[in-house]
């Protein structure tokens, strides 16, 4: 197995097409030992792209990621974090105001134990803050060398387009990456976001590529779920396990078996068929999951397989 690398949008930065995230896991319900081993395994396999956010367990995920990556040369990996979410009880403890962006950037750098992050995301769009204010704050962080590239997450095509117009008008740093949800069951970005990314030069680093574990095949019933699974711990997620989805997952499993790969590898390879996707962001509660998912890197699905998959998910 050899990890493949792709350019992050139109930038010169190369990231592994499989990356490792820390949402709901590191600093949360995943034991620290497994979290650390998962990061170490990813790095050893050639994954060079690690993602976290200030709001994940109120900074605890950043600490786990930073503590673990400190064992490796800083220039050997790409580190991303985010700003926007609620980090305190005060009126300025969330959003994308200059105050919150700058203060949280410094707090994230301290928790991560680094001088800079490679990518700094706006975790969501903030309708209460002028976009030019947010983009100027990001620009200042770039000029100070604390952030190398800027990105957004789950913004609409209209919001991203406006950000590009403002950046071009005032000669501010441009967005090079968007982080949306994308998987076999969530395909909204295909209509507007991916075409816009190809036009404007920003790549997609997609989260929840396995639909939070649904596309691993470990769920066979909405009523009976593994004790150590996400569904067992999160009631909202359990509600997403429907008979219709389970039927499609069973059919997708047949396609994977015909190719002698796992369902998760098939699901990730399907995502990576998109040239505008720079990386698929996996979550892992055990290092074995990292190893299995990383094996999807470089798998090319032929046209016949892609047609079979389309028939299943569009039926």
N, C-alpha and C positions, 0 to 999 in steps of 0.2 A: 504493500500500500504506500502511495506517495501523495501527500497533500498537494493540491494545486493552488495557485495564487492568481488573483485577479486584481486589476486596477480598481481603486475606489472612485467610481465615476470617471470623470475626465482628468482627475488628479494623477500625479505620478506615484502615489502611494499604493503599494501592493499588499493585499491582505489575503489570508487563507480563505478559501471559499466555504469552509466550515469554521465557524467561530464559536467561542464559549461565553455564555451569559451567566448572570447570577440572580435573576429575578426569582423571588419566592424561595430561593434555595440557600445561598451562602449567607450566613448570619441569621437564617431563619430555621425552617424545619429540618434541613439537612445538617447532620453532624459535621462539626468542623473538620474532623479527620477525613471524611469522604469528600468534603469540599476542596480541601487542600490537595488530596490525591487526584481529584478530577482535573484541577488546574495543572498539576505536574504532568499528568498523563497527556493532556492536550498539548502542552509545550513539547514533550518528548516526541509526540507524533508529528510535529511540524506545524501545529496550529499556532499562529502568531498574533491572533486577534482576540482580545478579551474585553468584554463589555460589562459595565455595571452602571449604577446610578446612585445619586445621593439619597434618594427616597427609599431605596431598597433596605428595609429594616432600619430606617433612620440612620444610615451611615455604616451599619455593621457589615454589610456586604462589601463596601469599599475597603474596609479594614482587612477583611479576609483576603480579598483579591490582592491588595497592595502588599500585605505581609508575605504572601506566597510568591508573588512575582519578584520580590526583592532579591531572591536567590539568583536571578538571571540578569544578564546585561540589559540595561534599560533600552539600548538601541536594537535589541533583538525581538521586541514585541510591540504590538500596536495596542494602546490602551484607550478605551472610551468610557466616559461617564456622562451624566445628564443633569439638567437643572430645570426646575419648574414646580415640582411637587411640594406638598406641605412638610416643612422641616421644623416647625415650632408653632407656638400658639399666638404669636404676634401678627398684626395686620400686614407686615412686610415679609412674613416667613414663607411665602409661596409666590409663584408667578414669575414673570420675566422682566421686572423692573431692573434698571441699572443697579440699584442697591442690592437686590436679591441675587442677581446673576454674578456680580463681582464677589459678594460675600460668600456665596456658595461655591464659587470656583476655588477660592482660597481654602475653604473648609474641606473640599474634596481633595485638593492637592495634599493637605495635611493628613487626612485619613489614609490616602493612598501611599503617602510617603514618597512622592515624586515631585520633580520640579515643574513638570508639564504633563498634560494629557495630549495624546495625538488627536483625539476627536472629542469635541464638546457638543452635546446635543441639547436642543430645546426639546424637553420631554413631551410637551404638548404646546398648542398654540394658546397665547394669552390675549383674549379680547380686551382686557382692561389696560393693557400697556401699548402705547404706540410702537408699531413695528420698527420704526427707525431708531427708537431708543434701545430696543433689544439688540438690533444689529450693530449699533455703535458700541455697545458694551462688549459684544463678542469680538468686534474689530479691535478694541483696546487690548483684550486678552491675547489676541493673536500677535499684535504689535509688541506686546511685552514678552512674548515667547512662552506664555503659560498654556496656550492652546495652539495646536498646529493647523487643525482643520475644523470647520463648523458643520453641524448637521441639524436636522429636525426629525421629529418622530410623530407620525400620525397626523400630519398637517394635510389639509385638502390641497388639490391642485391649484385652486384660486389663491390660497394663502402662500403657497410656495412661489407662484408666479409673481405675486406682489413683492415678496422678499427679493426676488431677483431684480425686479424693476428698481427697487430702492437701492440695492447694492450697486447696481450699474450707474444709477444717477449720482450717487455720492462716492463712488469708487471704493466701496466697502468689500470686505472679503465675501466671496460667494459660497453658497451652500454646495457641498460636494457629496452629501450623503443624506438619505432619508431612511428612517427605520419604521416601516409599517408592518402590520400583521400580514402574513401571506402563507397559505397552505392549500391543500387540495379542497378544503371546505370554505376557505376565505380568500376570494379572488378579486376583490374590488379594485385593487391597484392596476389590474390589467387594462382597464378601460381608459383611465386618464393619467394615473401617476407614472406608470412605466413609459408611455409615449412622451410625457413631459420630461422624464429623466433622460431619455435618449436625446431629446431636443436641447435641453439646458445643460447637460453634462453632469448630472448627479446620479450616483448609483443607489441601489436599494440594498440595505442590510436588513433582512427580514427576520422578525421574531415570531415565535410560536410556529415554526415550520412543521412540527409534528402535532399541531393542534393540542398542545399541552399534554401530550402522551397518548391521545386518541389514536394517532397514526403509527403507533408502535405495535398494535395488535394485542396489547396486554388486557384490554377490556373486552370481554365477551358478553357482558350483561350490565345493564344499568343498576341492577339490584345487588349484584355480587361483584365487589371490586376488591383488589388486593389491599391488605391492611397497610402496606407501606407506600401506597400510591397517592398521587395528588388528589384523586377523587375521594379517597377515604378521609382526607383532611380538609377538603374544600367543598362545601355543599353546593356552591354556585357552579363549580366545574362538573359535579356529578349530574346536574340537570342538563348538561349539554350532551350527555351520552344517550342518544336516541336510537330506537330500533332501526330507523332508516339509515342512520350513519353506520351502525354496526353491520348492516347488510352490505353496504358499499365497502366497508373496511374488509369484510370477508372476501369480497370479489377482488379487491386490490391485492389481498394476500395471495390469491391464486396467481396473479400476474407476477408478483415478486418471486414466488416459488418457481415459476417457469424460467425465471432469469437466474435462479440460484442466489438470490440476495434477500435481505430481510425487508419487511414492509417499511421500516423507517428509512432504510437506504434507498428504496424506491421513491418514497415521498420526498426525500432530500434531493435526489437526482432529478426528479420532476421539476422542482423549484429551480435548480441550477441550469435547467435548459434555457432559462431566460438570460440573454447576454447582459441585460441591464441590472441583474442581480449580482452584486459584488460578493455577498456572503450570506449564508444561512446560519442564523444564530441559534445554536442548540442550548438546552439546559440539561444538566446532568446531576443526579443525586448520588451516582456511583461512577467510579472511573471506567468500569466495563461499558457503560453506556457511551462514554466519550469514544472509546475504541471502536465500538460498532458503528456509531454515526459518522465518525471520521472516514470510515471506509467508503462512504458515499462519494467522497471527493474523486472526481475524474470519471465517474460512471456516466456514460453517454447512452441515453435511451433512443432506440431507433424509432422510425416513424410509425411502424406497426404497433409498437408498445405504447407510444403516445396516443394513438387512436383508441386503443383498448382502454386506456385510462380515461380519456375524454368521454367515451361511451358510458363508463361506469359512473363518473361523478356528475355528468350532465343528464343522466337518465331521470 
